[in-house]
Amino acid sequence: MKNFTHEVQETSNWLSKHGAVKNNGMTRLLYTPEWISAQKALKNAFEHSGLNAYYDDIGNLFGQIKGSKYPDQVILSGSHIDTVVNGGNLDGQFGIEAAYIALDYLQKTYGQPLRTLEVVSLAEEEGSRFPYAYWGSKNVVGIAKSEDVKSISDAEGINFVDAMTTAGFQFRPAHQPIRNDIKTFVELHIEQGNVLEREQTTIGVVNNIVGQRRYSITLKGEANHAGTTPMGYRKDTICAFSRICFESTEKAKQYGDPLVLTFGRVVPHPNTVNVVPGQTDFTLDCRHTDKQILVQFTEIIENDIQRICQEMGITAEINLWMDESPIPMNNELVEFVKTICEENKYSYKVMHSGAGHDSQIFAPHIPTVMMFVPSIHGISHNPAEATKLADLAEGVKLLTEVLYKLAYIE
């Protein structure tokens, strides 16, 4: 199999122009002009390579090579085209580039496959413009609901449906059957963590995507004068939060990997220098590959929050707004990719994903496997997001070999 360094560099250069912002950042939000521009550029590239390029109703873009013997057995590969605000140019985009490069090479080298090959540029995954994630992949597998997005708007007050129709797309008709021709989904992605880099390993074969529980929590005490309220008389919610944060983090460390716990947003009120904060709003994000452990740990934390607040004369409102189960990848496909790695002497490890991906939407419906390449310093969702060109090329090489065996071998 060839070295794909040149193809990776060339493809990334032109696609990264669509949505580029200052400091080498990338902002390409669903149904914006930058998003439309990127999808059009990809469609042109697909067609130039001889792929049959087409959109579905909501704006997922596909590039297809029809299979000669099993045209209704589709091997699908790709990722999402949208980004976070001021993110990098690899998250999502690299998986699309890699699948496009692989299909272009396979068609030119081996001709028509036995099974249909498709690259997909999924419309949305991040939830960065509207409070809804995985719009692209949820539509492919038929679980997206129009009623969930009809009333939502972005930060500028633009309604989801208005943005979609302005971009030239519409809801999938209710009577339209769900695709049943996709045999396998394969996603190549940057790790967005630093495990592979620290272990000096080139490929991660993902066997599981973590479950997530996310909370919005409000502590209510009493706002009062910072100078005249004795320490013993205070109902200080930021003090309560600090106890909650410290105790919870220590317990998470004791549980050990792969459990992770994050307090990501903290807003005290009135948030001024000379008032005891009478209310504090904060978020809690907990993840693990085992659902039972995830639930067990978070229930302990919920009880701890109530105990600490009771001791301090404070009340707590706890809202669990995300409760996603861990999603395993298809075991046969994991073993299949491991075998290819071993046969071709890739440096690899089997690992879980601590981040959410489109693969977790596909996996309950379609046999799915995911591979990682390293992220430099584990940085992602940031203009500094980067991966060594040699590692990107190795990822494309592995993906090409995987797709060849899935689509060209009887």
N, C-alpha and C positions, 0 to 999 in steps of 0.2 A: 504494500500500500504506500502511496506517495506521501511526501511531506506537504502539508497544506498551509505552511507559513505565509506564503505570498497571497493566497486566496483569502485567508483570514484578515490580513492587514488591509487588503484592497477593499473587501466588502465592508469592513468596519469603518473605513475612512468615508465612504460615500453615504452609508446609512446614518452615521453619527452626525451628519450635517443637519438632519431633520430633528429639530428640537434642541439644538445646542444653545447653551446660555453661557454667561461669563464664567471664568475660572474652570473651564473644561467640564462644566456641569451639563446636565440633560434634564429638560422638562418637556415631557410628551404625554399630556393627559388625554383621557378618552374623549373622542369626538372634537378635539380642538383642531385648529389649522395645522399645527405641528404633527399631530397624530395622523390626520388625513394625508399630509405630505409624505410621511414615512410609509404609510400603506400603499400609496400610489407608486412610490419609488420601488418598493418591493414587487408590486404587481408588474411593473415594467421589466424588472430584472427577471422575474419568473418567466414571463413571456419571451424575453430575449433568449433565455436558455432553452426554450422549447417546451416549457411546462404549460399545462392547461391551467391558467390562473382564473380564479373566481372568488367572489365574496358570498358569504351566506347573508341572511336577512339583516343581522345586527352588526355586521362589519368584520367578522372573522375572515381573514384572507387565506386562501389555499392555493398551492401550486401542485399540480398532479401529473404523475406518469402512470398511465393506465396499464394494468397488468394484462399479460397475454393469456394466461391460463385461469387465473383466479381474480378477475377484475373486481369482484365484490368482497375481496379480503384486503382491506386497506391497512397498510403499515404507516402510521401517522407519527410525525416528529415535528417539534417546534416548541415555542414558548410564547410569552406575551410581549407585545410591542409597546405598551404604556410604561411609564416610569413614575417614580415619586417626584415631588418637586425638588429641583436641583439635585438630582441623583447622578448616577454614573451611566456609562454607555455599554455595560455588559449584562446587567441584571435583566433577564428576559431576552433582550436583543441578541445576545450571543447564541442562545439556543435556536433562534430563527436563522441566524447567519449560518450556523453549523449545519442545520438540516438542509438549507438551500445549497450550500457548497457540496454536501454529500450527494444530494440528488443530481446535481449538475454533473459531478464526476462519475457517478454510477451510470447515468444514462449515456454519457459520451464514451465510457470505457466498456460497458457490458451490454448496452442497448436496452431493450424493453425488459422489465422484470416479469416474473411469473405472477406476483401479487402487486396490486396497485400501491405505489409509493406517493405519499403526500407530505408536503411541508405546510405547517400552519403558523400564521402570525396572528395570535389570539388578541382580540380587541382590548381586553382589560383584565388585570389581575390585582392591581395594587390597592384599589379603593382610594386613590389619592385625590380625585376630583369630586366624586360623589361618595356618600357613605354606603357603598355597596362594593363588595369584592368578588372576583372571579366571574364577572359578567360573561366573558368570552367562553371559558370552558364549561360553565354551567349551561349555556345555550347549546353547546355541542352535544352534551349528554342529556339535555331536555329537562333539567331541574330548575332553570331560571323561571321566575314568576313575574309577569308584567306588573302585578299589583304591588310588588315590593319596591319598584322603582318609579312608578307613575307620579308619586307625590314628593320625591326627593329633589333637592337642588344643590348646586355647588356654592362655593363661598361668595360668589357674585350674584346669587339668586337665580341663576339660569336653571330651569327645570330640565330634568334628565331627558324626558321625551322630546322636548324642544331641541335640545342639543343633538340628540340622535337623528331626528328628522332633518335638521339643518345640515348635518353631515351626509345625508342621503340614505339613511337606513331606517329600519322599522322593526317592530316586534315580529318574532317568528309566529306565523299564523297558528292558531290553536289547533286547527285540524291537520296541520302538517306533521307527518310521522317523524319520529326521532330517528336519527341515523343508526342503522344497525349493521353497517358494513365495516366498521372500524374493528380490526382484529387485534391490534396492538398499538399502544401509545408509548413513545420513547422520548424522554426529555433530557437534554444536556443543559447544565446550568453551572454558573460559578457557585462555589460553596457558600460565600457570604459569611464565612467563619474562618478560623485560622488553624483548624486541626490538620488538614493536609499539608499546609506550609510548615507547621511545626514538626510534623513527622516526616517531612521531605518525601511526600508521596504525591504522585501525579494524578491519580484517578480515585474518586470515591464512588463505590457502587452502593447506592442508597437502598436499604432494605425496609425503612420505616420513616414516616413523617410524623413528627410529634403531635400529640394532642395539645390543645390549648384551652385554658380557662382564663377569661378576662373579666375584671370587675371594675365598676365605678363605685367609689365609696365616699360617703359624706359624713364627717364627724361634726357634731354640733355641741358647742359648749356655751361660753358667754364672753362676748367682747367687752373689754373694760379698759380703764386707764392704765397705761404701763407704769406710771409713777406712783399711783395711789392705791393699787390693788396688791396687798401682801401676797407673797408666793403661796402661802398655805390656803388662800381663799380663791385661787384662780381655777378656771375651767378652760385651760389652754389647749386648744385642739392641735396645734403644731407640736406641742410637747407630747401629746398622746400619739400623734403620728410618728414622731421620732422613736418612741418606744416600740410601736408596732413594726416599723421598718427594721429596727435593729434586731428584735427578737425573731421576726420572720426570716430575715436573711441568715441569721445564725442557724436556725432550724433547717433551712434549705441546704446550707453547707454540710450539716450533719447527715442529711439524706444522701447527699452525694450525686454524682453524675448518673443519669443524664438529666436530672431535675434542675430546672432553672427558674428563678423568681426575679421579677423586675417591678420596681415602683417607678413608672415612667413619667407621670405627670402629677405635680403637686401644686395646688393653688390655695394658699391661705387667704382668709378674708378677715378684716378689710385690707390686708397686705400693706400695712403702713408701719412706720418705725415706732410709733408711740401708742399702739393699741394691741392689747392681748388678743390674738386671733380667736374669734368666737366660732369660726367655721373653717374647716379644711376639706377640700375635695382632692381626692387622689385616685390613681388607677393602679391596678395590680394585674400582672401578667404572669401566669405560671404554665410551664410546659413539661411534658414527660412523654416517653414512648409507651408507658403502661397506663391505661385508663384508670384502673383500680387505685394505683399509687397516686395518680394525679388528683383524683377525687378525695382520697383519704387525706392527703397533705393539705389541700385547700380547705377542707372542712376543719382541720385543726387550726389553720390560720384564721378562719372565720370565727371560731370559738375564742381564739386568743384576742382578736379585735374586740369582741364583746366584753371579755373579761377585763382587759385594760381600760376600756371606756367606763365600765361600771365602777372600777376602782377610783377613777378620776372624776366621776360625776358628769360624764359626757355620754351622748347617745351616738349610735352608729347606724347609718342606712347603707346596707350592702346590696348592690345590684350586680348579679352575675349575668352579663349580657352576651358572653360567648362561651360555649361549651362544646368544643370540637374534639371528637375522639381521635386517637392516633390512627393513622392509615398505613397499613402494610403495603409494600409493593408486591407484585406477583412473584412468588418464590421461584417458580420455574424460570422466569425471565432473569431474576437475580442470579441464579445458578448459570444460566446461559451466558450472561455478560461476564461473570467470573471466569468461566471456561475460556472465553475469547481473550480476556486479560492474561490468563496464565499461558495460553498457547502462544501469544504474541509478546510475552515478557513485559507487560506493562507493570509499572509500580502502582499497586492499588491497595485499597482496604475497603472492607464492607463497613458501612457506617449509617447512622440515622441522620435525618435532616432536622435541625432545630428551627428552621423557618418553614413557613407555609408555601406551597407551590401549586401550580395547575395540576400537577400529577395527583395530588390528593383528591381533586374533583373527579378526575378520570378513573382512578384506581377502583372505586367500588362498582364501576360499570363496565370497564374495559381492562383487560390485562395490561399492566403498566409497569415500566421500570424507569429509573432515573439515575443519571450519572453526574458527578461533580468534577470540576477542575479547581485547582487552588485559587484562593483570593489572597493577594499580597496584604499582609498584616490583618487579614480577615475583614477588611473595610468594604462596606457596601452601603447603598442608599446615600451616596456621598460622591462628589466630583473626584475624590481621590481613589475611587473604586478602580482596581487594576488587577490584571493577571499577566504573568509572563507570556510573551507571544509563543514561546516554545510549548508551554502548557496548553494554551488555547489550541494550537495545532495538533497536539496529541489527543485532545478531546475530540476534535473533528475526525481525526484518523480512526479513533475507536468507534465513534458513532457511525462512520461510513462502513466499517467492518460489520457492526451489528445490523445495520439496515441491509447490507448485502446478503447476509445469511438469512435474514427474515424474509426478504422479498425475492431473492434470486435462486435460493436453494429449495428443492422440492421437499 
